Amino acid sequence: MKRIFIPLISLCIFSCSTDLEEDTLDAIDETTKTTSENEEETEETTSENTNSIPVFEAANYSINEHSIAASSIGFVTAIDGDQDEITYTIESDADLVINENTGEITTGTNLKLDFETKDSHAFMVSAFDGKTIVDKDYNLTVNDVDEFTLLTDEQKEVVAYAQHLTYWKGDSNTPLGFNQKWASSMKLHLTGTITEQYETTTESVLEQYNALFSSGDFNISLVQNSEDANAILFYGTKEEVEGVWPDMYDEIKDGNYDGFAMTPSENSVLVSTRIWISNPAEVLLKHELGHALGFGHSDKCEDEGSFLCSQISTENDFLDVEKDIIRFIYGSRITAGLTEEEIEAILADIILNED
């Protein structure tokens, strides 16, 4: 075609006779045919290079809180019109894992699914068909569940014992309808017969207690002046109490007491305390401080030897379960004035998240 087209154009330049016009029209016709054929070739080439991009199917994803690692939340699916093989990848602040071939999404080992902490997790999935990558945003909803039903029998016993202490269910106590605790730190002033042993014992007991307050901002510290204190610790005889706190003496004078604590509250918030102990034994101070912190008498006495038993000896001490309970109750998640059911739900959630 090119051989015919080029000479005819040259003749048209030098002369414009009628015969040459006919030849020129033939050339134009040839040119038109050539152009049309080129367009067909272009269309064929374009058709061959066209790629259908992956299209994601709509989907919703949810999972129960506290589900174990490697739990499946379902599959993500992208359809490719060219039937190209799809490869999937995932991006998320949460620890989610995707099977690059099947699109199944599972939970990773570092993902803590806790409705009370975070009720959803965003993630993005990318689909690659070998030529084009397509992204789509999704959301994983965390379902709230009754955590108490997920506890083992041993864990349920921890919750029950925490309720026993917190709601003063011991035989020698008057039960409470709401928990009591300090909202601000305790500032303790020592008075009475101040001996070196008494000071050493007090410092040791406070150190042990403060080690249990790691989950919140509460602590117990010593202050030198009573004006700076919201807690007074008096060391002396029962008879000496009469001259210091007559109202306390009226409570203890006819009983077999070696120590006593009076801790008023405002709307279940403990605001101050007065503590008397008659000897510097660590367990006695631990016991009375336990009451001042809002805990009643224990029922783990004959075999376990709890420091909160109504009758104690120098062998009694913190039980491991009691250390956990003090840490739980004085953590930031538990406030004063909660019912047993409310504390049950919070404690179950705390225990499951720690495990």
Secondary structure, DSSP 8 states (H G I E B T S, - for coil): -HHHHHHHHHHHHH---HHHHHHHHHHHHHHHHHHHHHHHHHHHHHHHH-----EE----EEEETT--TT-EEEE--EE-TT----EEEEEESS-EEE-TTT-EEEE-TT----TTT-SEEEEEEEEE-SS-EEEEEEEEEEE---GGGGS-HHHHHHHHHHHHHHTT-STTS---SS--EESS-EEEEEEES--HHHHHHHHHHHHHHHTT-TTSS--EEE-S-GGG-SEEEEES-HHHHHHH-HHHHHHHTTS--SEEEE--EETTEE--EEEEESS--HHHHHHHHHHHTT----S--SSS-BTTSSS--TT-B--HHHHHHHHHHTSTT--SS--HHHHHHHHHHHHHHH-
